[in-house]
């Protein structure tokens, strides 16, 4: 399986305290699987970018025209955003990782993700996170339109609806991305990943 030899980044999306508790149906060991992907990226000196969703106090960025976010605006306005945005402790960022804050579903919307990717010459992004039908789908679509090469790690993504996850990873994503497991990705050897911290 050929891998892109251009600069690569692993995106760890919405793996945060305010979102993970909603994944009651996630596959057992899901967070551990994402931890393996992160360890693999670091071993290959691939840039790890954490993407979190968050807002200012009172959530002034949330429009009442936005059906999904406006439904939670009152609750969001009362939250401590630092706690809400905090990464799951077992996969917390380390020195050299980058954290990007977004304001909508896609990792690109309202964030400086594209600036970070350009700064590091990233042309290939590897996607993990929750939910498959949310941030993963939205980011994949936008990244494809921006001409990034995309890999989705199927067991590095989860959704509250397992059927939706399966349909997306087997029928939708393969049209715009390489879709593989974390184990398949970790076995790819002798490839040149040129990001250097």
C-alpha positions in Angstrom: 0.0 0.0 0.0 1.6 3.2 -1.2 1.7 6.1 1.3 2.2 9.8 0.6 5.8 10.8 1.0 4.9 14.5 1.5 4.7 15.9 5.0 1.9 14.2 7.0 -0.1 15.2 10.1 -2.3 13.1 12.3 -5.5 15.0 13.4 -7.0 14.0 16.7 -10.4 15.6 16.6 -12.9 16.4 19.3 -11.3 13.9 21.7 -12.2 16.1 24.6 -13.9 16.0 28.0 -17.0 17.8 26.8 -17.7 15.4 23.9 -16.4 11.9 24.8 -19.1 11.1 27.4 -21.7 11.3 24.7 -20.2 8.2 23.0 -21.9 5.6 25.1 -22.0 3.2 22.1 -18.3 3.6 21.1 -16.4 0.4 20.5 -14.6 -0.9 23.6 -11.0 0.3 23.7 -11.7 3.2 21.3 -9.6 5.7 23.2 -6.8 3.1 23.5 -6.9 2.7 19.7 -6.5 6.4 19.2 -3.6 6.4 21.7 -1.9 3.7 19.5 -2.4 6.0 16.4 -0.8 8.9 18.3 2.1 6.8 19.5 2.6 5.6 15.9 2.6 9.1 14.6 5.1 10.3 17.2 7.4 7.3 16.5 7.4 8.3 12.8 7.9 12.0 13.6 4.5 12.9 12.2 3.0 16.1 13.5 0.1 15.5 15.9 -2.6 18.1 15.8 -5.3 18.1 18.4 -8.5 19.8 17.1 -11.0 20.8 19.8 -14.3 22.7 19.6 -14.7 25.6 21.9 -16.2 29.0 22.4 -15.6 32.2 24.4 -17.5 32.6 27.7 -21.2 32.9 26.9 -20.7 31.2 23.4 -21.1 34.4 21.4 -19.9 32.5 18.3 -23.0 30.3 18.3 -25.7 31.6 15.8 -29.3 30.8 16.4 -29.4 30.0 12.7 -27.1 27.0 13.4 -29.5 24.2 14.2 -27.0 21.8 15.9 -25.1 24.3 18.0 -28.0 26.6 18.9 -29.8 23.7 20.5 -27.0 23.6 23.1 -26.2 27.4 23.3 -27.7 27.9 26.7 -25.8 24.9 28.1 -22.6 25.9 26.3 -22.8 29.4 27.7 -22.8 28.0 31.3 -19.8 25.7 30.8 -16.2 26.2 31.9 -14.7 26.1 28.4 -11.3 25.1 29.6 -12.8 22.0 31.2 -15.0 21.3 28.2 -12.0 21.6 25.7 -9.5 19.6 27.8 -8.2 16.5 26.0 -8.8 13.0 27.4 -6.0 12.6 29.9 -4.7 9.3 28.4 -4.1 10.9 25.1 -3.2 14.4 26.2 -1.0 16.6 24.0 2.7 16.5 24.5 5.5 19.0 23.9 5.7 19.5 20.1 2.1 18.7 19.4 -0.2 21.5 18.2 -3.7 22.3 19.5 -6.2 24.1 17.3 -9.6 25.4 18.4 -12.5 25.4 16.0 -15.9 27.0 16.2 -18.0 24.6 14.1 -18.1 21.0 13.1 -15.3 20.9 10.5 -11.7 21.2 11.8 -11.1 24.1 9.4 -14.1 26.3 10.3 -13.2 29.1 12.6 -9.7 27.7 13.3 -6.2 28.3 12.1 -5.7 24.7 11.1 -4.9 25.6 7.5 -2.3 28.1 8.6 -0.6 25.4 10.8 -0.8 22.9 7.9 0.8 25.4 5.5 3.5 26.4 8.0 4.6 22.8 8.2 4.1 22.0 4.5 1.5 19.4 5.3 -0.2 17.8 2.3 -1.5 14.5 3.8 -3.8 14.4 6.8 -4.7 11.3 8.7 -8.1 11.6 10.5 -9.2 10.2 13.8 -11.9 11.4 16.2 -15.5 11.7 17.1 -17.9 11.7 15.6 -17.5 9.9 12.3 -20.7 11.6 11.0 -19.6 15.0 12.5 -16.1 16.3 12.5 -14.6 13.4 10.5 -17.1 13.7 7.7 -17.1 17.5 7.6 -13.3 17.7 7.8 -12.8 15.1 5.1 -15.2 16.8 2.7 -13.5 20.2 3.2 -10.0 18.8 3.0 -10.8 17.0 -0.2 -12.0 20.3 -1.7 -8.7 21.9 -0.6 -6.8 19.1 -2.4 -5.2 17.4 0.7 -4.4 13.8 0.5 -6.6 12.1 3.2 -6.4 8.9 5.2 -9.1 7.9 7.6 -8.3 5.4 10.4 -11.5 3.5 10.7 -11.0 2.3 14.3 -9.7 5.7 15.2 -13.1 7.1 14.6 -16.4 6.5 16.5 -20.0 7.5 16.2 -23.1 7.2 18.5 -24.7 5.3 15.5 -22.5 2.3 14.6 -24.5 1.8 11.3 -23.7 5.4 10.2 -20.1 4.8 11.1 -20.0 1.7 8.9 -21.8 3.3 6.0 -19.5 6.3 6.0 -16.2 4.3 6.3 -17.2 1.6 3.8 -19.3 3.4 1.2 -18.7 7.2 1.4 -15.2 8.0 2.6 -13.4 5.7 0.1 -14.4 8.0 -2.7 -12.2 10.8 -1.3 -9.8 9.1 1.1 -7.8 6.0 1.8 -9.6 4.1 4.6 -7.5 1.8 6.7 -7.2 0.5 10.3 -4.7 1.7 12.8 -2.9 -1.6 12.6 -2.6 -1.4 8.8 -1.3 2.1 9.1 1.3 1.1 11.8 2.6 -1.7 9.6 3.5 0.7 6.8 7.2 0.8 7.0 10.2 2.2 5.2 8.3 5.3 4.2 9.6 8.8 4.3 7.8 11.1 6.7 9.7 14.3 6.5 8.2 16.3 9.3 10.9 17.1 11.9 10.1 18.6 15.2 
